[in-house]
Amino acid sequence: MQQIFNFIYKNSNRLLFLLLLGISLSLTIQSHSFHRSKMISSANFLSGGVYERINNLNEYLNLKVQNDALASENAKLRSILFNVKDTSSIAKLDSIKGVKNENILISKVIHNSYNVHENYLTLNSGELQGVKPDMGVINSLGIIGIIDNTSPHYSTVISILNKKSQINAKIKKSNHFGSLVWDGKSTGFVQLVDVPRLASIKKGDTIVTGGQSVIFPENIGIGTIANIYTEKETNYYKINVRLFNDMTNLGHVYIIKSKDREELTNLEKREKDE
């Protein structure tokens, strides 16, 4: 306490000057609107800068929550999209394949290989979430692959960048079908093979899922035509497809559940046996 009194005594002149300066500034600001507005503006500038930095920090800390919310909303929108009636006559086949009964599970890629000939992904969803082998995996841009194996909490996916992968696909504008495969060369391209020569195609045409299986619904995006070749042995087209997806950078994905898949698979198997 004695030190405080000593400080005040030694600096009494300075403290008195500061007190009088503060009083004079206060009186000046209160009596002149221009000075008052400048003062308020300066205070708002300082507080606004602080609030902006606090908000940026909060947004950064809430990124995971926002990403999960966006993924959930996208899943709901895609569920609505898949259940919208298609007015084209060809789309009536979708009801046989059970597209209208699909559910969508949100998952996340926790491991992704893309630099070997047989690439796989690992998802953080498994049997406890209802994931089963042969379910399709997509994201907002297009197809990713097909569920291969599952455990209670995880599942592996055969990537479309896998030489064992073979998916039914078609040219969107002409509905000519082929098989989507990968030649193991580039992560940005897959190949559509066995497309008949009578198909009218050109660079830039869109390639989508064909819907002739119970794994993917029809018209899910895949990519666009980059190059067109003719296979001499078969006289069919071989099409190089530039993928919509960057398969080296994947986050949230959607697993497509088809309620009718097992019934349709058993029916087709019984048909073959007969």
Legacy VTK file of the C-alpha trace (Angstrom):
# vtk DataFile Version 3.0
C-alpha trace
ASCII
DATASET POLYDATA
POINTS 274 float
0.000 0.000 0.000
2.846 2.331 0.859
4.343 1.689 -2.605
1.100 2.816 -4.267
1.135 6.082 -2.303
4.784 6.605 -3.172
4.016 6.044 -6.879
1.133 8.549 -6.797
3.249 11.112 -4.951
6.183 10.783 -7.370
3.963 10.927 -10.476
1.300 13.323 -9.217
1.969 15.887 -11.947
1.719 13.322 -14.751
-1.407 11.749 -13.284
-3.042 15.150 -12.865
-2.209 15.998 -16.494
-3.714 12.727 -17.744
-6.859 13.244 -15.661
-7.364 16.772 -16.968
-6.650 15.576 -20.538
-9.247 12.836 -20.206
-11.858 15.286 -18.873
-11.164 17.756 -21.684
-11.413 15.070 -24.363
-14.668 13.816 -22.870
-16.168 17.294 -22.831
-14.988 17.924 -26.402
-16.497 14.666 -27.712
-19.817 15.230 -25.916
-20.176 18.831 -27.108
-19.187 18.246 -30.778
-21.110 15.730 -32.920
-18.230 15.378 -35.402
-15.757 14.280 -32.710
-18.392 12.000 -31.151
-19.085 10.219 -34.469
-15.368 9.749 -35.101
-14.943 8.222 -31.669
-17.828 5.797 -32.138
-16.554 4.873 -35.608
-13.095 4.091 -34.236
-14.557 1.955 -31.435
-16.707 0.016 -33.892
-13.700 -0.571 -36.129
-11.678 -2.025 -33.264
-14.498 -4.175 -31.871
-15.479 -5.318 -35.383
-11.953 -6.516 -36.040
-11.937 -8.472 -32.796
-15.354 -10.016 -33.507
-14.284 -10.958 -37.036
-11.236 -12.800 -35.736
-13.303 -14.576 -33.089
-15.868 -15.562 -35.728
-13.149 -16.886 -38.060
-11.797 -19.001 -35.219
-15.264 -20.347 -34.377
-15.917 -21.167 -38.042
-12.643 -23.059 -38.249
-13.446 -25.032 -35.095
-16.951 -25.831 -36.442
-15.844 -27.057 -39.882
-16.412 -30.729 -39.001
-19.948 -30.025 -37.756
-20.724 -28.015 -40.901
-19.319 -30.704 -43.192
-21.412 -33.389 -41.480
-24.516 -31.198 -41.765
-23.884 -30.573 -45.480
-23.366 -34.279 -46.095
-26.643 -35.059 -44.326
-28.509 -32.461 -46.367
-27.006 -33.727 -49.632
-28.079 -37.247 -48.739
-31.670 -36.085 -48.212
-31.675 -34.196 -51.522
-30.273 -37.190 -53.392
-32.881 -39.441 -51.794
-35.583 -37.119 -53.142
-33.884 -36.979 -56.551
-33.691 -40.772 -56.877
-37.385 -41.068 -56.048
-38.597 -38.495 -58.583
-40.549 -40.100 -61.384
-38.780 -40.111 -64.730
-41.157 -39.199 -67.537
-39.127 -40.975 -70.251
-40.337 -44.409 -71.340
-36.963 -46.104 -70.853
-36.886 -45.095 -67.193
-39.808 -47.449 -66.459
-37.225 -50.214 -66.210
-35.916 -48.510 -63.066
-38.934 -49.638 -61.075
-38.059 -53.274 -61.870
-34.555 -52.656 -60.549
-35.910 -51.153 -57.304
-34.437 -47.684 -57.696
-37.447 -46.038 -56.061
-36.885 -48.004 -52.856
-33.304 -46.932 -52.255
-31.983 -45.607 -48.990
-28.755 -43.659 -48.645
-26.122 -44.043 -45.937
-23.598 -41.276 -45.295
-20.016 -42.421 -44.837
-16.502 -41.081 -45.033
-13.383 -42.299 -46.821
-10.674 -42.991 -44.231
-8.235 -44.668 -46.621
-7.889 -44.438 -50.384
-5.420 -46.146 -52.699
-5.085 -45.052 -56.327
-1.493 -45.810 -57.365
-1.710 -49.584 -58.007
-3.685 -51.691 -60.482
-6.191 -52.949 -57.893
-7.231 -49.979 -55.772
-9.541 -50.044 -52.751
-11.082 -47.529 -50.367
-11.965 -47.956 -46.704
-15.104 -46.352 -45.240
-15.973 -45.697 -41.604
-19.348 -47.489 -41.910
-19.980 -51.207 -41.653
-22.465 -53.950 -40.875
-23.885 -52.157 -37.824
-24.943 -49.299 -40.119
-26.528 -51.708 -42.598
-23.695 -51.831 -45.134
-23.486 -55.017 -47.196
-21.306 -56.229 -50.084
-22.307 -55.160 -53.617
-23.819 -51.843 -52.572
-22.959 -48.878 -54.765
-20.870 -45.964 -53.487
-21.192 -42.462 -54.962
-20.615 -38.826 -54.034
-22.044 -35.532 -55.273
-20.034 -35.751 -58.521
-20.542 -39.377 -59.518
-19.740 -43.014 -58.845
-16.867 -44.126 -56.618
-17.051 -47.928 -56.525
-18.788 -50.972 -55.062
-18.733 -52.338 -51.494
-16.495 -55.418 -51.346
-16.148 -56.559 -47.710
-17.599 -55.382 -44.406
-16.865 -55.585 -40.689
-19.037 -54.251 -37.841
-17.721 -50.686 -38.168
-15.894 -50.514 -41.500
-16.176 -51.551 -45.132
-13.893 -51.754 -48.143
-14.808 -50.541 -51.606
-13.586 -51.755 -54.986
-12.653 -48.441 -56.575
-13.546 -47.734 -60.189
-9.742 -47.418 -60.468
-9.446 -51.188 -60.125
-8.717 -53.484 -63.072
-11.251 -55.963 -61.651
-14.013 -53.350 -61.695
-16.675 -53.677 -64.394
-19.762 -51.467 -64.253
-22.661 -51.084 -66.640
-22.647 -47.587 -68.170
-24.125 -45.769 -71.136
-23.828 -42.681 -73.315
-26.464 -40.383 -71.874
-27.766 -38.808 -75.085
-28.016 -42.011 -77.117
-28.585 -44.702 -74.439
-25.980 -46.995 -76.042
-24.520 -49.257 -73.372
-21.064 -50.574 -72.632
-18.891 -51.815 -69.781
-16.897 -49.372 -67.685
-13.391 -50.675 -66.946
-9.975 -49.244 -66.045
-6.746 -49.853 -67.949
-4.553 -49.017 -64.956
-2.846 -46.021 -66.572
-4.346 -42.738 -65.307
-6.307 -41.853 -62.175
-8.337 -39.307 -64.131
-9.667 -41.622 -66.853
-11.600 -44.885 -67.192
-12.673 -46.706 -70.344
-16.082 -47.572 -71.752
-15.742 -50.669 -73.938
-18.034 -52.806 -76.101
-19.933 -49.788 -77.414
-21.429 -50.627 -80.847
-20.150 -48.725 -83.890
-23.650 -47.569 -84.778
-23.682 -45.353 -81.675
-23.628 -41.642 -82.480
-20.995 -40.175 -80.163
-18.548 -37.292 -79.964
-16.042 -35.782 -77.574
-17.658 -34.105 -74.605
-20.696 -36.414 -74.453
-21.675 -37.426 -70.925
-21.300 -40.986 -69.641
-23.642 -42.171 -66.861
-24.605 -45.413 -65.163
-26.764 -47.641 -67.306
-29.144 -48.966 -64.690
-28.935 -52.568 -65.977
-27.872 -53.764 -62.534
-29.198 -53.530 -58.987
-26.065 -51.771 -57.715
-26.386 -48.263 -59.166
-29.536 -46.391 -60.184
-29.657 -45.103 -63.731
-28.090 -41.805 -64.806
-25.557 -41.348 -62.006
-22.703 -39.272 -63.432
-19.366 -40.809 -64.397
-17.569 -38.437 -66.753
-17.282 -37.110 -70.302
-15.836 -38.579 -73.492
-12.215 -37.530 -73.999
-11.143 -39.839 -76.850
-12.770 -42.414 -79.109
-11.004 -45.466 -80.560
-12.094 -48.439 -82.654
-10.923 -51.863 -81.498
-9.721 -53.798 -84.550
-10.404 -57.200 -83.026
-14.058 -56.550 -82.165
-14.928 -53.515 -84.317
-16.497 -51.907 -81.248
-15.754 -48.477 -79.849
-13.386 -48.045 -76.937
-14.017 -44.705 -75.258
-11.657 -42.891 -72.927
-13.790 -41.226 -70.222
-12.581 -38.238 -68.225
-13.951 -38.718 -64.694
-16.041 -36.069 -62.947
-14.428 -37.148 -59.670
-10.889 -36.541 -58.555
-10.331 -40.069 -57.260
-7.219 -38.971 -55.390
-9.190 -36.578 -53.179
-12.341 -38.067 -51.663
-14.211 -37.153 -48.480
-17.854 -37.885 -47.683
-19.578 -40.510 -49.818
-23.035 -42.064 -50.048
-23.726 -45.789 -49.892
-26.788 -46.825 -51.885
-29.029 -49.404 -50.265
-31.498 -51.190 -52.522
-34.270 -52.900 -50.575
-35.115 -55.072 -53.577
-31.543 -56.117 -54.443
-31.621 -59.529 -52.778
-35.049 -60.357 -54.195
-34.003 -59.373 -57.713
-30.669 -61.187 -57.447
-32.372 -64.403 -56.318
-34.964 -64.060 -59.099
-32.283 -63.627 -61.779
-30.286 -66.533 -60.353
-33.359 -68.791 -60.402
-34.057 -67.702 -63.983
-30.531 -68.762 -65.026
-30.810 -72.090 -63.221
-34.020 -72.910 -65.053
LINES 1 275
274 0 1 2 3 4 5 6 7 8 9 10 11 12 13 14 15 16 17 18 19 20 21 22 23 24 25 26 27 28 29 30 31 32 33 34 35 36 37 38 39 40 41 42 43 44 45 46 47 48 49 50 51 52 53 54 55 56 57 58 59 60 61 62 63 64 65 66 67 68 69 70 71 72 73 74 75 76 77 78 79 80 81 82 83 84 85 86 87 88 89 90 91 92 93 94 95 96 97 98 99 100 101 102 103 104 105 106 107 108 109 110 111 112 113 114 115 116 117 118 119 120 121 122 123 124 125 126 127 128 129 130 131 132 133 134 135 136 137 138 139 140 141 142 143 144 145 146 147 148 149 150 151 152 153 154 155 156 157 158 159 160 161 162 163 164 165 166 167 168 169 170 171 172 173 174 175 176 177 178 179 180 181 182 183 184 185 186 187 188 189 190 191 192 193 194 195 196 197 198 199 200 201 202 203 204 205 206 207 208 209 210 211 212 213 214 215 216 217 218 219 220 221 222 223 224 225 226 227 228 229 230 231 232 233 234 235 236 237 238 239 240 241 242 243 244 245 246 247 248 249 250 251 252 253 254 255 256 257 258 259 260 261 262 263 264 265 266 267 268 269 270 271 272 273
